């Protein structure tokens, strides 16, 4: 996955969360970022990585987002790995 594609997917996730009242409330509560704050950071790949990190906290959120966009369930994690600040180090 390219960084451009990952950023697009993260923007889709943010738009999906904003449209889901429960998700928008949870995201704002967890991050302290309002929707206005999010709009100001749409070009920030590190912020976009944090959007995906939030989404990935719950399998049901990942599944609902992916189902709504016709994506495989592993797409958000692949996108996160392609963004700066989103690299994960797995234990051997």
C-alpha positions in Angstrom: 0.0 0.0 0.0 1.3 3.4 -0.9 1.3 6.4 1.4 -1.1 8.2 -0.9 -3.6 5.3 -0.8 -3.2 5.0 3.0 -4.0 8.7 3.4 -7.1 8.3 1.3 -8.2 5.3 3.3 -7.6 7.3 6.6 -9.7 10.2 5.2 -12.5 7.7 4.3 -12.3 6.4 7.9 -12.5 9.9 9.3 -15.5 10.8 7.1 -17.2 7.5 8.1 -16.6 8.2 11.8 -17.9 11.8 11.5 -21.1 10.4 9.9 -21.6 7.9 12.7 -22.7 9.9 15.8 -21.4 7.4 18.3 -18.0 7.1 16.5 -17.6 10.9 16.2 -18.3 11.3 20.0 -15.9 8.5 20.9 -13.2 9.9 18.7 -13.6 13.4 20.1 -13.6 12.0 23.6 -10.5 9.8 23.1 -8.4 12.2 21.2 -9.7 15.6 22.4 -9.9 16.6 18.7 -13.1 18.3 17.5 -14.3 17.9 14.0 -12.9 21.4 13.3 -9.5 20.3 14.7 -9.7 17.2 12.4 -10.4 19.4 9.4 -7.4 21.5 10.1 -5.2 18.4 10.1 -6.5 16.6 7.0 -3.1 16.9 5.3 -1.1 15.6 8.3 -0.1 12.0 7.8 0.7 11.5 11.5 -2.8 12.7 12.4 -4.3 10.3 9.7 -2.3 7.5 11.3 -3.9 8.4 14.7 -7.4 8.1 13.0 -6.5 4.6 11.9 -5.1 3.7 15.3 -8.4 4.8 16.9 -10.4 2.8 14.4 -8.3 -0.3 14.9 -9.1 -0.4 18.6 -12.3 -2.4 18.0 -12.8 -5.2 15.5 -16.4 -4.3 15.1 -15.5 -0.8 14.1 -13.0 -2.1 11.5 -15.6 -4.5 10.2 -18.3 -1.9 9.9 -16.0 0.6 8.2 -14.7 -2.0 5.8 -18.1 -3.4 5.0 -19.4 0.1 4.3 -16.5 0.7 1.8 -16.1 -2.7 0.3 -12.6 -3.1 1.8 -10.9 -6.2 3.1 -10.6 -6.2 6.9 -6.9 -5.9 6.9 -6.9 -2.7 4.8 -6.9 -0.3 7.8 -3.8 -2.0 9.4 -2.0 -2.0 6.0 -2.8 1.7 5.6 -1.6 2.4 9.1 1.7 0.6 8.4 2.2 2.8 5.3 1.9 6.1 7.2 4.6 8.0 9.1 4.2 7.2 12.8 2.1 4.2 12.1 4.9 1.6 11.9 4.4 -1.3 14.3 7.2 -3.4 15.7 6.1 -6.9 16.3 7.7 -9.2 18.8 9.5 -12.2 17.3 
